Structures are given as C-alpha cells and as structure tokens.
Amino acid sequence: MSESAGETRIFLSTLRPGRRERQLALGAVAVSVVAFAVLAPFAKTPLAAVWAFVPIYQSALTVCDLLTAALFIGQYNILFSRPLLTLAGGYLVSACMAIAHTLSFPGLFAPTGLLGSGPQTTAWLYMMWHAAFPLAVMAYARGRPIAESVRPAAPWRDTALCIIAAVAAACLMTAVATIGHPWLPPLMRGSREAGVTGIVVSIVWLLNFGALAILVARRARTILDLWLIVVLFAWVLDVALAAVLNHARFDLGFYAGRIYGLIASSFVLVALTFDNIQLYARVVQALGRERAERQLVQHRTMQLNEAKALLEQRVQARTAALAASNRDLLREVTERQRAQAALVHSQKELRELAAISSSAREQEMRRISRELHDELAQILATLRIETDRLREAAADTPAGAASESRLMAMRSLLDEAVTSTRRIASDLRPLVLDDLGLVAAVQWLVQNFTQRTGVACELTLDPPDIELDEPYATATFRMLQESLTNISRHAHASHVEVSLAREHDWVVLTVRDDGVGFDPARPRKPGSFGLAGLRERAYLVDGELRIDSSPGRGATIEVRIPLQAAHERELS
C-alpha cells in the first residue's frame, strides 16, 4: 500500500465499527422497520398526483449519489482500493439511472416521457436501477481487502475507466428500456402494475437480499460496511413499498418507497461527509500543531545560535588549555606505554622463568624418582631377599625361633620401606609417564585414585591414543593429578568423570565430580594453592582454565590447551 496501516485507519472504509456505530446503525434499521410497519398496511391508499415530487426527488437522489461517488473516488486516490472504485461506479450508475428515470417518466416532460420511451420504460429502468446497485455492492464485498491494496501505475486511468464504464452501463440499460421496449414484457398497465411485475420484483428483491447477506457475513467488517447494510435494508423496504405492496403510481407506497430510496442514498453520503469533516478538523489541528512547533523551532534556533556563539568562545578558550593538556598527556601516555612495554617484557621473562623453573622441578623430581625407584627400591628389595635367606638359615639353629621372629619384623619393615619408596617415587614423577606416555599415565593415575579413595572414576579418551609432547603432557598430567587430589581432600564425591579429548586444534581435559561443590568467587583459604596451581600450570602452556561449581552441585574443571600455540613454541 502507499500508506502505512496506522495512516489509513482514519477512513470509514478502514475503521472497525465500535459500539456507538453499531447502536446508530441498529437505531436506523429499527426506525426504518417501525416506519415500514406503520406504512405497509396503507401502501395501496391512493394519494394526489404531485408531479413536482418526481423531479425534486430524483434531483436530490442524483446529487446525493454523485457526491457519494465523488467522495469514494477521492478515497480511492488515497487508498488505491479497487473495491472502493467499484462502489463509486455503483453510485454513478445509480445517479445516471435516476436521471434517465426522470426523463422517461410518462406525463412529466412529455405524455410518454423523453428519450423515445414507451409506457414500460420507466418501470423497467426502476427495476434495472434497483438491481444494478446491489450487484455493485456484491462486487465491492468480494474484492481484495483494503489492507492488501497496491498502488496502480496510473490511478487516474482506473478512475476514468470506472466513470466511463458506469456511464456506459447506464446508457446500455436505458437503451434496453427504450429501444428494446417492444420486446420487454409489460410491467405497467397505465398507472397500475401488470401481472409479470411480481417475478421481476422478486428477482430485484433477491439481489438486494443477497448483497445484504454478503455484507452481514463479511468477517472484516468496517463502518462503511455497516452503513451499506443500512442502505441495502432501506432499499429492500423501498422495493417492498414502491413495487410490491403498492398498487399504482402516486399511492402511499409510491411516495413512501421513494422517500426510503432518498434516505438510503443519503446514509453513506452523510457518513462520508462527517468523516471528511473530522479529517478536515484533524488537518487543521495538525496544521496548528505544525505552526506552533515551527515557532518553537525558530525560538529554539535563536537560542541555539546564541549558545553556539557562546560555545565557540568557550571552545577557543578551552582549545588553548587542551593543547597544553594534550602535550602533558602525550608525555604521560608515552611514559605509560614505555612502562607497559617493560611490564609486558617482565611478564614474559617471569613466564619463561616459571616455565624453566617448572621444567627444572620436573626434571629434578624425575631424577629423584628414578633414583628412588632404580637404586633405593632395588637395595631395599635386595635386603628383603637377604632377610628371607637369613631367616631360612636361622631356622636350623637352637636360637632359631627368636631370630625368626626378629627377621620377620625386619622383613615387614623392609616391605613398608619398599612400598613407601615406590609411592614417593610415583608421587614425585610416575615413571609410566616417561616410559609409556600420557595415556598410560592418565589411566594409571585414575586407577590409583580409585584404589586409594574408593571413589568410582570413569575415564574417557578421544581418541584412545592421544599423545602430547613436553611440557604439555606433563602439564596435563599434573593438572589432572591436582584436580583428583582436590576431589579426594575436599569434594566428598561418590563419582568422578575424567575426559581427555582432542577438538580440532585444542586438547581438552575435563574433570567433573558430584561432590559438595564450592563458590569459585570466594577468596581462597590461607595455605590453599590447589586452584592457583591449576591456573599457573594452564598459564604456562597458554591454556584456558574454566571452573564451574556452586555449593551442593559438584564441580567441573575444564582445561583447554591450544596445539597451535604448542607448535609455535616448538618452532621458536
């Protein structure tokens, strides 16, 4: 559409009827019904033939229909709704038929009427006239909703075609009623109705009832639809009084029916007139607001110009001060950049130092672990074997019983020493990490955790043969070891899930437990360095550490190590 939905909902053809409009329409229908009930029994009462009534009535009807058509054409040029143009054509046809009906009325301007009419011309024009309008209303009701209207390429062309088509239709019906008069069945015998009148009137009446039913059944009913229902209802009563219940021209039904027709023709015109008055009032109000806003804008513009001049003066004064401040700020920024560069360099050196320290610590622990495992543990194992031999040899001596008990105690101490030595060596640096790789070390660590704590631990490796180079394998192992140690000490968990997976250019270690959980935002306790150690180890390998936990919901620790960063470090 050419207008937005909010802009078009100010016309009768787009507004939905409210309670007030329904009450007015119902009141008009009620008054029409009451008047019809009063007049119907007397419809055949003959009255004086007032010949001036016909041209006066027809002229008023013509003016009303022409004005209504003009208003609908005006709305079409705003809304571009073809149903409105169809309705305008219906009112144009009605106006033209009213003119033809007046000119052909027998005895008014000529004994048999003008336009070469015969005695049946006026009656047939009345029937065609009252059948054409409901057909136009049906076409309007079946048309596309106004909300879906699209602006045509040339609206004036559609308007001109509508006017030409309406006039041509009226001329065609007039020609049928005049030139084709000899072939039309008689509707009037003098001033009285003929026998075939009932059939023709029934058809016309059914057309009006059909149009009325279509409008009543229409879902998206507008105020215009409501008033068209009133108009068609009045037309039904018009046909009933002027062509069904009456007996001849100039009886009560003749006059009353035409008065109904004039009132029906005026309903939509009056509604559209009030609609235009309201629109004009809105335009006047909008113009008044626009003038007031324009004056306000002018006043504000003057104030703005004064403020602008004052601001320019202040800007000039501030510019000089800012220039001096900028020079001082530039020096300060330069010093800060230098300090920042020094800080970054210092952090880099600290990071390298921490990495070297961690690597040296791991190497030292590896050496100590190897010596404990290969030397001290072997010596203790040899002592245990020699103790067994000595116990066997002492069993044959007279003091063998006493010696055997001492040797058994010594062997128990040696077993504990071997076990402690191996445990200390494993805690310092499990040899399986150096000998069999990360996967075997992780499996051993998980199995050892389950044996020591009794907590079920589920391990997932994806892929099963995932491996990392140093120092990333050691960092991953230590972070898993630290996580499991924290769980065994603080979590009180019954189940632990460990996942080591490779995702594109990342290695992801995830440790999840169902323990008591904790609040990561709380300050750490003095002497507690578990999470700090995890962050430091992740930092040393350019990794990312994420901790998700809350009291009562367990904890999840996720470490992401970038393989690309590891490769770049190896190259550098």
N, C-alpha and C positions, 0 to 999 in steps of 0.2 A: 504494500500500500504506500501511498505517498505521505500518509500521516501515521504517526505512532498511535498505538491503541489508546493511550491516555488523551491524545488530542482529538480523536474522532468521537469519543464518548460524550459529546455535548449536543448531539442531534437526536431528534425523536426517532430517527431510523436506526440508531445505535444504542440508545439508552434502554435499560431494562425497566419495565414498569414497577413502580413501588405501590405501597398500599393506597396512597392518595389517588394515583392514576386509576387503579382498579376500581376504587369507590366511585370516581367520577364516571368511568365507562359503565359501570353497573347501574348507576343512577340514570344515565342517559337511556340505557336499554329499558330500565323499569318505567321511566316516563313514557317512552315510545309504546311499550306494551299496554300501559294504562290508557293512553290516548287511543290506541288501536281498539282496545276492548270497548271503549265508550263509543267510538265512531262506527265500528263494524256493523252493528245492527241497523244503522241508518244509512249504510253506504248507497242504497238504491233510491234514496229520497231525492227527487228532482229539485234542482235549485235554478235560480235565474241564470241565464247565459250571459256572463260578464266577459265579453270578447277581449277587453283590455287585460284581463288576468293572464291570458296565454302569453302575449309578447313580454309583459312585465316579468312573469315567472321565468320564461325561457331566457330572457336577457340576463336576469340575475344569476340563473344557473350557469349560463355561458361564461359570465365574468368570473364566477367562483371557480369553475373548472379550469379556465385559462390561467388564473392566478395560481391555483394549486399546481398545475403543470409547470408553470414558470419557476415556482419555488423548488419543485423536485429536480428540474433541470439544473438549477443553481446548486443544489446539494450534490448532484452527480458530478459537477465540475470541481467539487471539493473532495468527495469520497471516491469517485470513479467506480461506483457500483452500478452495474448494468440492470439489476432488478429495480433500482430507483428510476432509471431511464425508461424501463418497461412500464412502470406505474405512471410516469409522466405521459407516456404515449397513450395509456388508457384514459387519462383525464382529457388529453387533447381530442381523442376520438369522441368522448362524451360531449365536449364543447361543440365540436363540428356537427355532431348529430342533433344537438339541441337547436343549432341554427337551421339545419335542414328541416327539422321537425316543425319549427315555427313558420318557415317559408312555405311549407307544403300543407299547413293546417287549412282545411277547407272552410271557406267563408271568412277568413281573417284578412287576407290581402286580395283574394280572388275567390270566386264561387267554389272552384275545385282546388284552390291552392296554386302556388307558383311552382317553378321548376318542371312544368309539364306533369304534375302529379295527378293521380286519379283518386277515386274515393277510398281506396285501400292503402294509399301511400303513407299517410300519417300513422296509421295503426302499425303497419309493418316497420316503419322507421322506429317507432317506440319499442317494438319487440327486439329489433336488431341492436338498438341503442342499449337496452337493459340486458342484453346477452353479451355484448362486447366488453363492457366494463368488468364483470366477474371473470371473464377469460383473461383479461389483463392482470387482475389480482392473482389468479392462479399462477400465471407465468412469473409474477413477482415472488410469490411464496415458494416456488420451485427453483428459484435462481440461486446462484452462489452467495453464501453469506458475505456481508459487507466486510467482515474482518479479513476475508481472503481476496478482496478486490485488488486488481493490479492496474496501474496507470496505463491507459492505452497510448498508442503512438500519437494519435490526433483526437483528443476528446471532442473538439468542435465538429469533426466529421461524424462521430457517432450521434451527436445531438442533432445535426442536420438530417441524418438518415432517419432518426426517430420522428422528427417533425414531418418529414416527407411521407414516411410510412403511415403515420396517424391520419394525415390529411387524405392520403390515397385510400386508406381503408374506409374512411367516412364517405369519400366520393363513390367508392365502389358500392357500398351498401345503399347509398342514395340512388345510384344508377339502377341497382337491382329493384328498388322500391318504386322507381318512376318509369324507366324504360321497360323493365320487366314486369310492370304492373299487370298486364293482361294475363300473364302466366301464373300469377300468385293466387292462392286460394283466398276467398274473401274473409276478412276478419270483422268487417262492419257492414251493417245494412242500414244505410242512412246514418243516424246517430246512435244506433243500437248495435250490440255485438252479434256476430254471426256464430254458427254452430262450431266451426273449426277453431274458434278462439281459445277454447279450453285446452286443446292439445298444445298449441304454440305457447300459451301462457305457462303450462306445466313444464315445458322444456326450459323456458327462461327462468322459471322459479327454481327448477332443479340446478341450473347453472349457478344461481346465486347461493343456494344452499350448499353446493359443492365447494365453492370458493370460501364460504363461511366455515365449513368443516375443516378445510385445509389449514386455514389460519388458526382455528381453535386448537388443532392437533399439532401445530408447529412448536417445537421444543424451545428454541432460542427466540422467544417472543420479545418484541420491542414495544415501546409506547406507540409507534406508528402502526404496528400490527394490531394493537388493542383498539385504536381508533378506526382502523379499517374494518374490524369486526363490527363495531357500532354502525359504520356506514353501510355495510352489507346487510346488517339486520334491518336498518331503516329502509333499504332498497327492497328487501323481501316484503316488508309491510307496505311499501309504495306499490309494488306489483299486486299485492293482495287487494288493496283498496281500489286501485285505479284500473285493474284488469280482471280481477276475479270476483270480488264481491259487488262491484258496481254494476249498473245496468246499461248506462248510456253516458254520452258526454254531458258535462255540466250538471251531473248529480253530485251528491255529497262525497261519494267515493272518488270521483274525478278530481274534485278540488283537494280533498284531503290527501290523496296519493301524491299529487304533485307538490303539495306542501312538504310531505315527507321527503320527496326527492330533493327539494331545495335545501331542507335542513341537513339531509345526509351529505349533500355536496359541500355544505358549509363546515361540517365537523372537522375534517382534515385541514381545511384552509384556516379555520380559527386556531387549531392546534399549531400549525406551522407558523402562523402569524405571531402567536405568543412565543413560540420558540425563537423566531427571528428577533423579537423584542428583547428577550432575555440575552440572546447572543450580542445584540447591539449594546445592551447595558454592560455586558462583560467587556466589550471592546472599549466602551467609554471609561469604565473603571480601570482597565489595563492602560489606556492612554493617560489617565490621570496619574496612575502609579508611575508610569514611564516618565512623565513630566517632573513629578516630584523627585524621582530618582536622578533624573538628569540635572535638576537644580542642586541636589545633594552632591552629585559627582562634580559639578562645577565648583561648588563651595569647597569640597574636599580637595579639588585640584589646586585651588588658590592656596589652601593651607599646605598642600604638598609642595608647591613651588616655594613658598616661604621657608618651609622646613628644609627643602633642598638647598636653598641658598645658605641657610644657617649651617647645614650639614657640610657643605663644601668648605665653608670657612673652618669648621672644626676639623675636617679631613686634612686641610692644608697644615693646620697646626699639629695634628697628630702624625702626619706623614713624616715631618721632621723628627718628631720624637721616636717614631717607629724605625726610622732609618738608623738612628743611633742604637736603638734596642736591637735591631737586626744584626748590627755589627757585633754587639756584645753576645748576642745569641749564637751567631755563627762561630765565634771563638769558642763558646761553651760547647756547641754541638761538635766542633772539631775535636775538642778535648775529650768529650764523651765517646766519640767514635774511636779515638785512639785508645781510650780506656776499655771500650767494648772489645776492640780487636785484641788488646792484651789479655782481657778476661777470657775470650774465646781460645786464644793460644794457650793460656794457663789451663783452661778446662781440658783442652786437647792433650796437653802434657800430663795432666793428672790422670786422664783416661788411659793414656799409654802406660803411665807408671802403674796404675791399678791393674791393667792387663798384664804387664810384666810381672807385677807382684803376685797376681793370681796364678800366672803360669809358673813362676818360680815356686810358689807354695805348693802347687800341684806336683811339680817335678820333685820337690823335696819329700812330699808325702808319698809319691810313687817310689822314691828311693828307699825311704824308711820302711814302707810297706813291703817292698821287695826284700829288703834285708831281714825284716822280721819273719817273713814267710819262708825265705830261702835259707837263712842262717839260724836264727834263734829257734824257729819252729823245728828245723831239722835236728838241731842239737838237743832240744827237749825230747823229740821223738826217739833219738838215739839213746838218751838217758833212760827213757821208758823201757826200751828193749833190753838195755843192760840190767835194769832193775828186775825185769822179769827173769833173766838168766840167773841173776844173783839169788832171787827168791827160790828158783828151782834147785840151785846148788846148795842152798842153806837148809833145804827141806830134809837132807840126809844126815845132818849134824845133830848132836844131842840138844843144842840150843836152837834148833830149827824153828820151833813153834813161836818163840818170842821174836826171832829175827823175821819170820814170815809176816807177822802182824805189822812190824815196822815198815817192812818193804811194801806191804800192801798200802799203807798210809802214804808212803813216799810216791807210789805209783799214782794214787788218786790225786795227789798234789801236782804231779807231772801232767796228768790228763787235763787238770784245770788250767795249768800254765799253757799247755798246747792250745787249748780251746780259746783262752784269753788272748794269746798271741795272734792266733788266726783272726779272732774277732777285731782286735785292734788294727791288724793289717788291713782287713776288709773295710773298716770304718775310715782308715786313712786314705786308702785307694784300692778299690777292688781290682784284683789282677785280671778279672774276667773282662773288664772294660778295655784293658790294653791288649789282652790276648785274643778275645773273641769278638770284640766290637760292642757298639752301643746297644743293639737289640738284645744280645745275650745279657749285658749288664743290667738293662732295664728289667728283663724277665727275672734275673736273679734278685734284684732289689725288691720287686713286687712279691716274689715268693718268700724272701726273707722277712718282709714286713708282715705278711700273713702269719708266718710261723711265730714271730716274736710277739705280735699283738693279738692274734686270734680274730682279726677283723677281715671279713671277706673282701678281696680286692680283685676287680675284673680289669684285665689288660686288653687293649685293642691297638693293633699295629696296622697301619695302612700307608704304604704297602708293607708286607711282613718282613721284607729285607731292607728296610730303610736304614741308611747309614749317614753319618756326618763326619767331616774332618775336624781336626782340632783347631782352635779350642772349643768349637761349638758342641762337639759330642760331650766333652767334659762338663761344659756349662749346662747342657740339657740334663745330664745325669745328676749333677749337683742340685739343680732346681727341683727335680723330681724327688731327690733324697731329702731336701729341706722341706718340701711340701708334705711328704709322708711322715717326717719327724714331727712337724707341727700337728698333724692329724692325730698321731699316736699320743702326743702330750696333752692336747687341749680340746680336740673335737668331740671325744666320746662317741665316735661314729660306729655304726654297725655294718656299713657297706661303703666301699670306695671304688670309683671308676677312674681308670687311667687310660688316656688315649694319646697316642703319638702318631701323627698323620702328616702327610705332605700334601699341601694345597698349592698347586702351581709353583710360585717362587717363594713359598713360605713353608716352614716346618712348624707345626702347631702342637704344643704339649698342653693337654687339658687334664686337670685333677679335680674330681668332683666327689664330695662326701655328703652324707646325710646326718651330720653331727649337729651340735648346738649352735653353730654359726657364731658370727661376731659382727660388730659395726666397724667397717673399714675407716670411717671418718674419725673414730675416737683416737686420741693420742696413744701411742704405744707405751707399754709399761717400761719402767727403767730396767735395763738389762735384757730386754726382749728385742732381738735383732732378726727374727725369722723373716718377716715381710721385707724389712730393709735389705737383708741379704739377697732375697729373691730379686728385688728391684735393681740392686747393684749388679748381680750376675746378668740380668737381662740387658742392662745398660751397656755392659762390656761387650756384648755381641750384637749391638744395635737392635735388640729385640724390643717387643712391646709386651707389657705385663698388664693383665686385666683381672681384677678381683671382684667377684660378685658374691656378696654374702649379707645376711641380716640375722639377728638373733632368732633362733628357733627354726631356721630354714636351711641349714647347712651352708656350705661354701663351695665356690667354683673358682679355680685359679687357671687362667689361660695365658700361655706364653707363646708369642709368635716371633719366630726368628727368620729374618729375610735371607734367603740363599744368595740373592744377587749381591747383597752387602758383603756376605762371606766371600764370594768370588772376587769382588773388587779388592777386599783386604789382602787376599792371597796374591793378587796381581801387583798390589802396591808394596 
